[in-house]
Amino acid sequence: MEQSNVRIIYIFIDLILPLMIGYLLHEKKWMSMETCNMLLKVNIRAVATVLALGSFWLMDIGADFLIIPIYGIVVCLIPGFLSYPLTRYIKNPRSEGAFLLTGYLSNIGTLIGLCGFVLYGEMGFAYIQAVAIFQNVFTLLVCIPMAGYYHQLSISRSANIHFRPQWRDILVSWNQLALIGVIIGFFLSLFHVPRPDIFSPVFDSLVHIGAWIGMLPIGFLIKFSSLKIYLREAIMMLPIKFIILPFMAYLVFFWISDNKMFVNTMTLISAAPAAINSIAISQLYKLNTNISTAIFMVTTAIFFVVVFPVFYLFVYNG
C-alpha cells in the first residue's frame, strides 16, 4: 500500500501538475506556441531516444518475448482499423488524421501502468510497460508517417492542388529518431551487454524530465471549449476503446493462458483511453489538436468513472 501511495504521488507530480501548469501558461499567455512545439520536439526526438534505448536494454530477449511485440502492435492496429469507417463523418484531412491517431494510440504506459501497479504490483506494471514499448515503436513506424501524410493532404486541399505525396518526407522524419535508440537497446540486450552504473540514475531522471516536457505542452494545448464541438467524435470512439477491443482481448487471452493475472492485465491494456501522444503528434503535424484533446478528455473521464471501477469489481475480483 505504501509503494502504491508513493507512485500515486509521482503520477500527480509528473502528470497532473505539469498539465495544470501548461494550462495556466496558456491562459496567462506566459508561453508561446513556438516554445510549446520546441518542447514537444525535444521530448520526441531527444528524451524519447534515450528512454527507448534504456527500455529495450532492460528487456529479456527470449522465446517468451515474441507475444509482447505482437500484442503491442495488434492493440494499436485493431482500434485504428475500426476507426477508419467513422472518418466518413469527418470533414477534412486535419480532423481525420487527428481522429485516427486517437484510435491507434492508447494511454498504456502512463495511466494503465499505474492501474496495473495498483492491482498487481511490479509484475503487472512490467507486463504493461513491455506492451507500451511496442506501442511506441508502432507510433514511430506507422503513426508519425500517417500524420505526415494527412499534413501533406491538408496542404494540397487548402491550396486546391492535386495531391502528390512526398513519400520520403512522410516515411523518414527527425521525429522518428527514437528508432535508433530502439535498435541500439535491442542489440545491447540481445548480446547481454552490462549497463554502466551511471545509466540507472540518468534513465530515472529522464523519465521525470520527459514527463514534464511532454505533459506541459499538452496542458498548454487543452481547450475545454473543444469538448462541446467534438463530443460526437469522442462518443464514436467509446465503443471501440471500451467494448470491442477489451472483449476481443479477454476472449483471446482466456483461451491461450490460464494465468489470471496475465489475462486480466492484457484485458486492462486493451481498455486504455486515448493517448496523450495523439495530441502531441497532432500539434507537431498541424492536425486538429482540438479533436484529439476532446477524445483524450472524454475517454479518460469514462475510464476513471466507469471502465476501471467495472474492471475492478467484475474482472479483478471475479
C-alpha positions in Angstrom: 0.0 0.0 0.0 2.8 2.4 0.9 4.5 1.8 -2.5 1.2 2.4 -4.3 0.7 5.7 -2.4 4.2 6.8 -3.4 3.6 6.0 -7.1 0.3 7.9 -7.0 2.2 11.0 -5.7 4.6 10.6 -8.6 1.7 10.5 -11.0 0.4 13.8 -9.6 3.9 15.4 -9.7 4.8 14.2 -13.2 1.5 14.1 -15.0 -1.3 16.2 -13.4 0.9 19.0 -12.1 2.6 19.8 -15.5 -0.8 19.5 -17.2 -2.2 22.2 -14.8 0.8 24.4 -15.2 0.7 24.1 -19.0 -2.9 25.1 -19.0 -2.1 28.1 -16.7 0.7 29.2 -19.1 -1.8 29.2 -21.9 -4.5 31.1 -20.0 -2.0 33.7 -18.8 -0.2 33.9 -22.2 3.1 33.2 -20.5 4.3 30.7 -23.1 4.3 30.9 -26.9 3.2 28.2 -29.4 6.8 28.2 -30.7 8.0 27.2 -27.2 5.3 24.6 -27.0 6.4 23.0 -30.2 10.1 23.1 -29.2 9.3 21.2 -26.0 7.4 18.6 -28.0 10.3 18.1 -30.4 12.9 17.8 -27.6 10.8 15.2 -25.9 10.1 13.1 -29.0 13.5 13.4 -30.6 16.0 13.5 -27.7 14.5 12.2 -24.5 12.4 9.5 -26.1 15.5 8.2 -27.9 17.4 7.7 -24.7 14.4 6.2 -22.9 13.8 3.8 -25.9 17.4 2.7 -25.7 17.2 2.1 -22.0 13.8 0.3 -22.1 15.0 -2.2 -24.7 18.3 -2.7 -22.9 16.4 -3.8 -19.8 14.3 -6.3 -21.7 15.0 -10.1 -21.6 15.1 -11.1 -25.3 13.9 -14.7 -25.2 11.3 -17.1 -26.7 8.6 -15.7 -24.5 9.4 -12.3 -25.8 7.5 -12.8 -29.0 3.9 -12.4 -27.7 4.6 -8.9 -26.3 5.5 -7.2 -29.6 2.7 -9.0 -31.4 0.2 -7.8 -28.8 1.7 -4.3 -28.6 1.1 -3.9 -32.3 -2.3 -5.6 -32.5 -3.7 -3.5 -29.7 -2.9 -0.5 -31.9 -3.9 -1.9 -35.2 -7.4 -3.2 -34.4 -8.9 0.1 -32.9 -7.1 2.0 -35.6 -8.7 0.0 -38.4 -12.1 0.2 -36.7 -11.8 4.0 -36.6 -11.4 4.3 -40.4 -15.1 3.7 -41.3 -16.0 6.5 -38.9 -13.9 9.1 -40.8 -16.7 9.5 -43.3 -18.4 11.7 -40.7 -15.3 13.9 -40.5 -15.0 16.9 -42.8 -11.3 17.5 -43.5 -7.9 15.8 -43.5 -6.6 17.6 -40.4 -9.5 16.3 -38.4 -9.5 12.9 -40.0 -5.8 12.4 -39.2 -6.2 13.5 -35.6 -9.2 11.2 -35.1 -7.3 8.2 -36.5 -4.3 9.0 -34.2 -6.6 8.7 -31.1 -7.9 5.4 -32.5 -4.5 3.9 -33.0 -2.8 5.2 -29.8 -3.9 4.5 -26.2 -2.6 5.7 -22.8 -1.0 2.4 -21.9 2.4 3.2 -20.4 1.3 6.0 -18.1 -2.3 5.5 -17.0 -2.7 1.8 -17.4 0.8 1.3 -16.0 -0.4 2.9 -12.8 -3.6 0.9 -12.6 -1.7 -2.3 -13.3 0.8 -1.5 -10.5 -2.0 -0.8 -8.0 -3.7 -4.1 -8.9 -0.9 -6.5 -9.5 2.3 -4.8 -8.2 5.6 -4.8 -10.1 4.8 -7.8 -12.3 1.6 -6.2 -13.7 3.5 -3.0 -14.2 6.2 -4.8 -16.1 3.8 -6.5 -18.5 2.1 -3.2 -19.3 5.4 -1.3 -19.9 6.6 -4.1 -22.2 3.5 -3.7 -24.3 3.8 0.1 -24.1 7.3 0.0 -25.5 6.0 -1.7 -28.7 3.2 0.8 -29.0 6.0 3.4 -29.1 7.6 1.5 -31.9 4.3 1.4 -33.7 4.0 5.2 -33.2 7.4 5.8 -34.8 6.9 3.4 -37.7 3.2 4.0 -38.5 1.5 6.9 -36.7 4.1 9.6 -37.4 4.3 8.8 -41.1 0.4 8.8 -41.2 0.4 12.2 -39.5 2.8 13.4 -42.2 0.6 12.0 -44.9 -2.5 13.8 -43.6 -0.5 17.0 -43.1 0.5 17.0 -46.8 -3.0 16.1 -47.8 -4.4 19.0 -45.8 -2.0 21.4 -47.5 -2.9 20.2 -51.0 -6.7 20.5 -50.2 -6.3 24.1 -48.8 -4.3 25.1 -51.9 -6.7 23.4 -54.2 -4.0 21.4 -56.0 -3.6 17.8 -56.9 -2.3 15.7 -54.0 1.1 14.1 -54.7 2.5 12.6 -51.5 6.2 13.2 -50.9 6.9 9.7 -49.5 10.4 10.4 -48.4 9.3 13.2 -46.1 6.4 11.1 -44.9 8.3 7.9 -44.1 11.6 9.4 -42.8 11.4 12.2 -40.2 13.5 13.5 -37.3 10.5 12.7 -35.2 11.4 9.0 -35.7 14.9 9.4 -34.2 13.9 7.2 -31.2 14.0 4.2 -33.6 17.8 4.4 -33.4 17.5 4.0 -29.6 15.2 1.0 -30.0 17.7 -0.7 -32.3 20.8 0.0 -30.2 18.9 -1.1 -27.0 17.7 -4.3 -28.6 21.2 -5.4 -29.6 22.7 -4.4 -26.2 20.1 -6.6 -24.5 20.5 -9.4 -27.1 24.2 -9.6 -26.5 23.9 -9.2 -22.7 26.0 -6.0 -22.6 26.1 -4.8 -19.0 24.8 -1.4 -18.2 27.1 1.1 -16.6 26.2 2.1 -13.0 25.5 5.7 -14.0 22.9 4.7 -16.5 20.1 3.9 -14.0 20.0 7.3 -12.3 20.2 9.0 -15.7 17.4 6.9 -17.0 15.2 7.5 -13.9 15.8 11.3 -14.2 14.9 11.3 -17.8 11.6 9.6 -17.1 10.6 12.5 -14.9 12.1 15.1 -17.2 10.4 13.6 -20.2 7.1 13.6 -18.3 7.3 17.3 -17.6 8.4 18.5 -21.1 5.9 16.1 -22.6 2.9 16.9 -20.4 3.4 20.7 -20.0 2.8 21.3 -23.8 -0.3 19.1 -23.6 -1.7 21.2 -20.8 -0.9 24.3 -22.9 -2.9 22.8 -25.9 -6.0 21.8 -23.9 -9.1 23.8 -24.8 -12.3 22.8 -22.8 -14.4 24.5 -25.5 -13.4 21.7 -27.9 -15.4 19.2 -25.8 -18.7 20.6 -26.9 -17.6 20.9 -30.6 -16.2 17.4 -30.9 -18.3 15.5 -28.4 -19.8 13.4 -31.2 -16.4 12.2 -32.4 -15.4 11.4 -28.8 -18.6 9.3 -28.3 -17.9 7.5 -31.6 -14.6 6.3 -30.2 -16.1 4.9 -26.9 -17.4 1.5 -28.2 -14.0 0.8 -29.9 -11.9 1.6 -26.9 -14.1 0.2 -24.1 -16.3 -2.6 -25.6 -15.0 -4.2 -28.8 -11.2 -4.3 -28.1 -11.4 -5.4 -24.4 -14.0 -8.1 -25.2 -11.7 -9.5 -28.0 -8.6 -9.4 -25.8 -10.3 -11.1 -22.9 -11.5 -14.0 -25.2 -8.1 -14.5 -26.8 -6.0 -14.4 -23.7 -8.5 -16.5 -21.7 -8.2 -19.1 -24.4 -4.4 -19.2 -24.6 -3.5 -18.7 -20.9 -4.7 -19.9 -17.5 -2.7 -17.2 -15.7 -5.5 -15.0 -14.3 -3.2 -12.0 -13.6 -1.7 -12.2 -17.2 -5.2 -12.4 -18.8 -6.6 -9.6 -16.7 -3.6 -7.3 -17.3 -3.8 -7.8 -21.1 -7.5 -7.1 -20.9 -6.9 -3.9 -18.9 -4.3 -2.8 -21.5 -6.9 -3.2 -24.3 -9.3 -0.9 -22.3 -7.0 2.1 -22.2 -8.3 5.6 -23.2 -6.9 7.7 -25.9 -3.2 8.6 -25.6 -1.6 11.9 -24.8 0.8 11.3 -27.7 -2.1 11.7 -30.1 -2.3 15.3 -29.1 1.4 15.9 -29.3 1.7 14.4 -32.8 -1.4 16.3 -34.0 0.3 19.5 -32.9 3.6 18.7 -34.5 2.0 18.0 -37.8 -0.6 20.8 -37.7 -3.6 18.5 -37.5 -6.7 19.2 -35.5 -5.4 19.1 -31.9 -8.9 20.1 -30.6 -10.4 16.8 -31.7 -7.5 14.8 -30.2 -7.9 16.8 -27.0 -11.7 16.2 -26.8 -11.4 12.5 -27.4 -8.5 12.2 -24.8 -10.5 14.0 -22.1 -13.8 12.2 -22.7 -12.2 8.7 -22.9 -10.1 9.4 -19.9 -13.1 10.5 -17.8 -15.1 7.5 -18.9 -12.2 5.2 -18.0 -12.0 6.6 -14.4 -15.7 6.8 -13.8 -17.0 3.6 -15.5 -14.4 1.3 -17.0 -11.8 0.9 -14.2 -14.5 0.5 -11.5 -16.3 -2.1 -13.6 -13.0 -3.9 -14.2 -12.1 -3.9 -10.6 -15.5 -5.2 -9.4 -16.2 -7.8 -12.1 -12.8 -8.9 -13.5 -10.1 -8.3 -10.9 -12.4 -9.6 -8.1 -14.3 -12.0 -10.3 
